[in-house]
Amino acid sequence: MPAILAQMRNEIRSLTRLVENLTPARPNDWMSVDDLHHYLPGHPAPRTIYSWARSNTIPHYNRERNLYFNRQEIDRWLAQQGGKR
């Protein structure tokens, strides 16, 4: 029985990841540099965030000379970096 539960848990996690990738972004899912500064652990300086964006270290979008960050993409990026929110 425990093996079945573990398999079901893994399947649910896989399905959750798929659904997260299909869910359209909501307006509050977007963050500015200042929002991201407050959101990230350690609250890196805005100049650090700009540097990460320039070097494509962090997922970001440019629109009319402004940087925007998608909260779900940042959460995935943090998980890959070993960071926690």
N, C-alpha and C positions, 0 to 999 in steps of 0.2 A: 504493500500500500504506500509506504513512503516514497518509493521510486516513482510511482504514478503521480503523486503530489508534486514532486520535484519537476517532473516533466511538464505538468500542467502549469506550474509557476514559470518555467522557462518559456513556454508557449505564450503565456499571457504577457510576459515582458517583450517578446518579439512582436506580438500584435500591437502592444502599446507604442513601441517605436515606430511601427508602420503608420499607425493612426496619427501620431505626432507629426510625421513628415507630410501627411496629407491635409492636415488641418490648416486652413488659410490663416494668415497672420491677422490679428486684431489690432486696432489702433494702439492699444496700450502695450503691445508686444514690441514696439519700436522705442529705442532709447537714443538720446543725444549723447555727446561726449560727457557732459556733466552728469546725466543720469547714469551712464556706465561707470563713471568715477565713483559714484555712491553705491552702485550695485556690486562691483567687484570686491572680493576679499582684499584687504590691505589698502583699499582705496588709492590705486595708483594715480599719480599726477596726470592731468590732462595731456601734458606734453609727452608723457610715456605712452598714453593711448594713441596719440597722433603718430608717434614713432612706430608702434605696432601696426597701425593701419598702413603706413607708408611701406613697410616691409612685408605686408600681407601676412603678418603673424596672427592677426585676429580677424575673424569674419566681419566684414563691414560693407556698407553701401555709400556711394557718393551721390548726392542729389543737390544740384545748385550750389556747389562748393561747400556743402555741409556733410558731415559724416553721420550715419545712422547705423544702429546695431539692432539686430533681431534677438530678442530675449531667448528664444528657443535655441538659436544657433550659438549664442554666447554660453548658455548652459551646457550644450554639447561640447563646445570648445573647452570649457572649464573642466568637464569630466575627463576629456582627453589629456588635459594638462595635469590631472591629478588634484585639481583644486575643488573646493566645495563652496557652495553658495550658502 
